[in-house]
Amino acid sequence: MLQRRESYSVGELLEFVHSIYRATDGKYPLLEWVDEKPSPEDFPAFKSVYEPFLRRRMDKEFDEMYVWGKQSIEATAALVYDFEGKDMEWIPESFRRKGNAFIEFFMVSPSLWGRGYGKKILAFLLDEIRRRKMHAHVSTSDIIDAYDFYIKNGFREVGRHGIFIIMRHD
């Protein structure tokens, strides 16, 4: 299993997320707020767009953040369950209530895809949410592979919000 890390840098996170962006040919992260998405090969352009967004998420949105890996980051995830004062336009207002938790920033290194790590990490996250007696949700899109992953792992669609699909685990 992957090792949990206590320390990491924003620069390291940016490089990790960019590896996902390259591997998905620019599909994920969605970068839906950008008029022209950077080329998947252009790290400086990606960094200029994504770094301010990532810093805001880490400072103001994520209630808990998890990072796994040894020498480098191999997986990440965050939980959001305290919605007070948070402006997260991909989560409809009707879902931002006590008792709901959203799994966010859930990524596994492309070098580990298809090896069961995503499923193990998802089980860990679901256990954390259950322990808090909350309902697990994700906000995703059907243009990325994560949508099918969530369906295969017990999530069902419970709403749509612009380009986002809200899914719940029962």
C-alpha positions as CSV (number, residue, x, y, z in Angstrom):
1,M,0.0,0.0,0.0
2,L,1.1,3.6,-0.5
3,Q,2.7,5.4,2.4
4,R,1.0,8.5,3.9
5,R,3.1,11.6,3.8
6,E,3.0,14.4,6.3
7,S,5.1,16.9,4.3
8,Y,4.9,18.1,0.7
9,S,5.3,21.3,-1.2
10,V,2.9,23.2,-3.4
11,G,5.5,22.8,-6.2
12,E,5.5,19.1,-5.8
13,L,1.7,19.0,-5.8
14,L,1.7,21.1,-9.0
15,E,4.1,18.7,-10.7
16,F,2.0,15.8,-9.7
17,V,-1.3,17.3,-10.9
18,H,0.4,18.3,-14.2
19,S,1.4,14.6,-14.6
20,I,-2.3,13.8,-14.5
21,Y,-3.1,16.6,-16.9
22,R,-0.5,15.3,-19.4
23,A,-1.7,11.6,-19.0
24,T,-5.3,12.6,-19.7
25,D,-4.3,14.8,-22.6
26,G,-5.6,17.9,-20.8
27,K,-9.0,16.5,-19.8
28,Y,-8.3,16.6,-16.0
29,P,-8.2,18.8,-14.2
30,L,-11.0,20.3,-16.2
31,L,-9.8,23.9,-15.9
32,E,-13.3,25.0,-16.7
33,W,-12.7,28.6,-15.7
34,V,-9.9,29.1,-18.3
35,D,-10.8,30.5,-21.7
36,E,-7.9,28.7,-23.4
37,K,-6.4,25.6,-21.7
38,P,-2.7,25.3,-21.7
39,S,-1.1,22.5,-23.8
40,P,-0.6,19.4,-21.7
41,E,3.2,19.7,-22.4
42,D,3.5,23.3,-21.2
43,F,4.2,23.1,-17.5
44,P,4.9,26.8,-17.0
45,A,1.5,27.7,-18.6
46,F,-0.3,25.1,-16.6
47,K,1.4,26.3,-13.4
48,S,0.4,29.9,-14.0
49,V,-3.3,28.8,-14.3
50,Y,-3.5,26.1,-11.7
51,E,-1.2,27.3,-8.9
52,P,-3.5,30.2,-7.6
53,F,-6.5,27.8,-7.8
54,L,-4.6,25.1,-5.9
55,R,-3.5,27.5,-3.2
56,R,-7.0,28.7,-2.7
57,R,-8.3,25.2,-2.4
58,M,-5.7,24.2,0.1
59,D,-6.0,27.4,2.2
60,K,-9.8,27.9,2.1
61,E,-11.7,24.8,0.9
62,F,-10.1,21.5,1.9
63,D,-11.0,20.4,5.5
64,E,-8.6,17.5,5.3
65,M,-5.9,16.7,2.7
66,Y,-4.2,13.4,2.2
67,V,-1.0,12.7,0.3
68,W,0.6,9.3,-0.4
69,G,4.0,8.4,-1.8
70,K,7.6,7.7,-0.9
71,Q,10.1,9.8,-2.8
72,S,7.4,11.6,-4.9
73,I,3.7,12.1,-4.6
74,E,1.8,9.1,-6.0
75,A,-1.8,9.9,-4.9
76,T,-3.8,12.7,-3.3
77,A,-7.3,13.3,-2.0
78,A,-9.1,15.8,0.1
79,L,-12.4,15.9,2.1
80,V,-14.7,18.9,2.2
81,Y,-17.5,18.8,4.8
82,D,-17.6,22.3,6.4
83,F,-19.2,24.5,3.7
84,E,-19.5,27.6,5.8
85,G,-18.1,30.6,3.8
86,K,-16.8,28.5,0.9
87,D,-17.5,29.4,-2.7
88,M,-17.2,26.1,-4.5
89,E,-19.2,26.7,-7.7
90,W,-18.9,23.0,-8.8
91,I,-21.0,22.0,-5.7
92,P,-24.6,23.1,-5.8
93,E,-25.8,25.1,-2.8
94,S,-28.4,22.4,-2.1
95,F,-25.6,19.9,-1.4
96,R,-23.6,22.2,0.9
97,R,-25.2,21.2,4.1
98,K,-24.3,19.4,7.3
99,G,-24.0,15.7,7.0
100,N,-22.6,15.8,3.4
101,A,-19.0,15.3,2.6
102,F,-17.3,15.7,-0.8
103,I,-14.3,13.8,-1.9
104,E,-12.1,16.2,-3.8
105,F,-8.6,16.4,-5.4
106,F,-8.7,12.5,-5.7
107,M,-5.8,11.6,-8.1
108,V,-3.5,8.6,-8.5
109,S,-0.3,8.7,-10.4
110,P,-0.6,7.5,-14.0
111,S,2.2,5.0,-13.3
112,L,-0.2,3.3,-10.8
113,W,-3.4,3.3,-12.8
114,G,-5.1,-0.1,-13.0
115,R,-3.3,-1.6,-10.0
116,G,-6.1,-1.1,-7.4
117,Y,-4.6,1.9,-5.5
118,G,-7.5,4.1,-6.4
119,K,-10.0,1.6,-5.1
120,K,-8.0,1.2,-1.8
121,I,-7.8,5.0,-1.3
122,L,-11.5,5.4,-2.1
123,A,-12.3,2.8,0.6
124,F,-10.1,4.7,3.1
125,L,-11.9,8.0,2.2
126,L,-15.4,6.3,2.5
127,D,-14.4,4.9,5.9
128,E,-13.3,8.4,7.1
129,I,-16.7,9.8,5.9
130,R,-18.7,7.0,7.6
131,R,-16.8,7.5,10.8
132,R,-18.1,11.1,10.8
133,K,-21.6,9.8,10.1
134,M,-21.8,11.7,6.8
135,H,-22.9,10.9,3.3
136,A,-20.1,10.6,0.7
137,H,-20.4,12.7,-2.6
138,V,-18.2,13.6,-5.5
139,S,-18.5,16.3,-8.1
140,T,-17.2,15.0,-11.4
141,S,-17.7,15.0,-15.2
142,D,-18.7,12.3,-17.6
143,I,-15.9,13.4,-20.0
144,I,-13.2,11.9,-17.6
145,D,-12.5,8.3,-16.6
146,A,-13.2,9.1,-13.0
147,Y,-17.0,9.1,-13.7
148,D,-16.9,5.4,-14.7
149,F,-14.6,4.6,-11.7
150,Y,-17.1,6.1,-9.3
151,I,-20.0,4.2,-10.9
152,K,-18.0,0.9,-10.6
153,N,-17.4,1.7,-6.9
154,G,-21.0,2.3,-5.8
155,F,-21.7,5.9,-6.6
156,R,-24.8,7.0,-8.4
157,E,-25.8,10.2,-10.0
158,V,-28.0,12.5,-7.8
159,G,-27.8,15.8,-9.7
160,R,-26.2,17.9,-12.4
161,H,-24.8,21.4,-12.0
162,G,-23.5,22.9,-15.2
163,I,-20.8,20.6,-16.6
164,F,-20.6,18.8,-13.2
165,I,-22.3,15.6,-12.1
166,I,-23.0,15.2,-8.4
167,M,-22.7,11.5,-7.3
168,R,-23.5,9.9,-4.0
169,H,-22.2,6.7,-2.4
170,D,-24.9,4.7,-0.6
